[in-house]
Amino acid sequence: MNLLAVRAIYAFEMARTRRTLMQSVVSPVVSTSLYFVVFGAAIGSRIPQVGGVSYGAFIVPGLIMLSLLTQSVSNASFGIYFPRFSGTIYELLSAPVSAFEMVLGYVGAAASKSVLLGLIILATAALFVPLRIEHPVWMLAFLLLTAVTFSLVGFILGLWADSFEKLQVVPLLLITPLTFLGGSFYSIEMLPPAWQTVALANPVVYLVSGFRWSFYGQADVAVGTSLGVTALFLVLALAIVGWIFKTGWRLKA
C-alpha cells in the first residue's frame, strides 16, 4: 500500500478544514447548540421525560447524529468534487495511487472530521444537560461506523454531481429530512402504529436508535438490527464505490 499517498491526501483534506475552521467546525457547533436550546426550551417544557430520560438529554444523540450525517456527506462530497472541478483528479488517476488508497485518504479525512465534530458537540451538550453514556465503546463504534458510511455516500455524491447545485441537493432534500424524520427529536413509539411502520422504512431510524441506546440503554429498534442495517449500508456504499472505480464512471468524463 502506498501509505505516503494516503497520508498526503489525508493531510491535504485535514488542512482544508483548518483553513475553513469557522465553516467546518464553529458553524455546525453553533447551529446544533441553537437546535438544542430551541427544541429543549420549547418542547422540553411540554415533554419532561421520554423513557425516563429528560427531553433535553434525550435529543442529544439525535443532534449529534444530525450533524454527523450532514457533515460526513458534505466533507466527502466536496473533497472529491473539487479535484474533478479543477481537473487535478487526472493527476491522482495517473499517479501510482490505487482506488482503495484514494478512497481511504478522502473518506478517512471526512470521517475523522465528522467524528471530531461529533465529540465537540457531545462536550458542548454536556454544558447544557447532565449526560450519561452507558456503553461508551458502542457509542464510539456507532459514531465511527456512521461517519465512514456517510462519508462514502458523500464520496459517491461528489462523483455524481456535475455542479455545485447538485452537490447540495441531496443533503438538503434527502439527508436532512430523513434525519429529522428518523427519531432525532422524538421516539418513534410516540407515533401512531401506522406511522411507526412507515418510519421503519427510514434507514436513519436505525442509526439514531442504535446511537441513543449506547447513551441510555433504550432504543426504538433492537440494537442488533440497528448495527446490521448500518453495516449493510456500509457494504452497499463500498460496492458502489468499487463499481465506480472499475468502470471509470464520472472519473474520466
HELIX and SHEET records of a PDB file:
HELIX    1   1 LEU A    3  ARG A   19  1                                  17    
HELIX    2   2 LEU A   21  LEU A   21  1                                   1    
HELIX    3   3 MET A   22  VAL A   26  3                                   5    
HELIX    4   4 SER A   27  ALA A   42  1                                  16    
HELIX    5   5 TYR A   55  PHE A   58  1                                   4    
HELIX    6   6 VAL A   60  SER A   86  1                                  27    
HELIX    7   7 ILE A   89  SER A   94  1                                   6    
HELIX    8   8 ALA A   99  ALA A  125  1                                  27    
HELIX    9   9 PRO A  136  TRP A  160  1                                  25    
HELIX   10  10 PHE A  164  VAL A  170  1                                   7    
HELIX   11  11 PRO A  171  ILE A  175  3                                   5    
HELIX   12  12 THR A  176  PHE A  180  1                                   5    
HELIX   13  13 ILE A  188  MET A  190  5                                   3    
HELIX   14  14 PRO A  193  ALA A  199  1                                   7    
HELIX   15  15 PRO A  203  TYR A  216  1                                  14    
HELIX   16  16 VAL A  223  THR A  247  1                                  25    
SHEET    1   A 2 GLN A  49  VAL A  50  0                                        
SHEET    2   A 2 VAL A  53  SER A  54 -1                                        
END                                                                             
